[in-house]
Amino acid sequence: MQPSTFFDSLWQSYVKVTPQADRIQTLFKSHGEEVLNDHVAFRTFANSPIALAKLEPQLESMGYKAYGAFRFENKHLVARCYKHSDSSLPKIFLSELLVEELPENCQHIIQGLIKQIPKDAVQTPEIFWSGRLWETITLKDYDTLAEHSEYAAWLATMGLQANHFTVSINKLDTFTSIEEVNQLLQNEGYVLNQVGGLVKGSPELFLEQSSTMADKINYTFADGEEKTIPSCFYEFARRHVQPDGTLFDSFIEGNADKIFDSTNTK
């Protein structure tokens, strides 16, 4: 699959549950901006048929190569990032949940989901917008997961799909700072992630990021209970030039740790 086809299909799937992203893109365009994507992120379960190692070959088949590894102790995650030889294409950030680090009751719930995933689920890049590959969970199980891991609760309900796209502020003409972008969004009434401050990172770290709080969807659980839960969000990134003259192209664990909180329910 060509990367352009991959990202077009991924975007169409993403905006179905993240209508704010479509509106925000339209907002930028109304100011004469062309919106280009810095990166897209996915969440998955480790030690499963859709684990990071199983998904990575599909990214490689489109010309992507891994170039960084990360560990998020508090959130029980590991992650890798990927980039294409064509620097105009978005980077990809793929994280996975270390299920064995969660309490036993959470492990039991998640293992029940993993057992439902076909062993050969990963065949083509379309897997990245396949959504849930297991039956709907109960509200009780969702609340149990959310108590210990918002990431697990999100993944159990939303499945494998783009968790967020990211506007590249570097490619904007009118809004050249992250503060200007944040102000534009707040003026339009969008709620931004304030964990650790509106801006995560700094020019000194060569990366600044911010994000909306996730859109909400009405979700019907297996027991018939209904609840409004987070879907996906939109991120904004400003990269800075390093002392060697190159633009920083990786990620910062401290920033990403706070960006994950964009799907918090509280």
Secondary structure by P-SEA (a helix, b strand, c coil): ccaaaaaaaaaaaaacccaaaaaaaaaaaaabbbbbbcbbbbbbbcccccccccaaaaaaaaccccccccccccccccbbbbbcccccbbbbbbbbbccccccaaaaaaaaaaaaaccccccccccccccccccccccaaaaaaaaaccaaaaaaacccccccbbbbccccccccccaaaaaaaaaaacccccccccccccccccccccccccbbbbbccccccbbbbbbccbbbbbbbbbcccccccccccaaaaaaaaaccccc
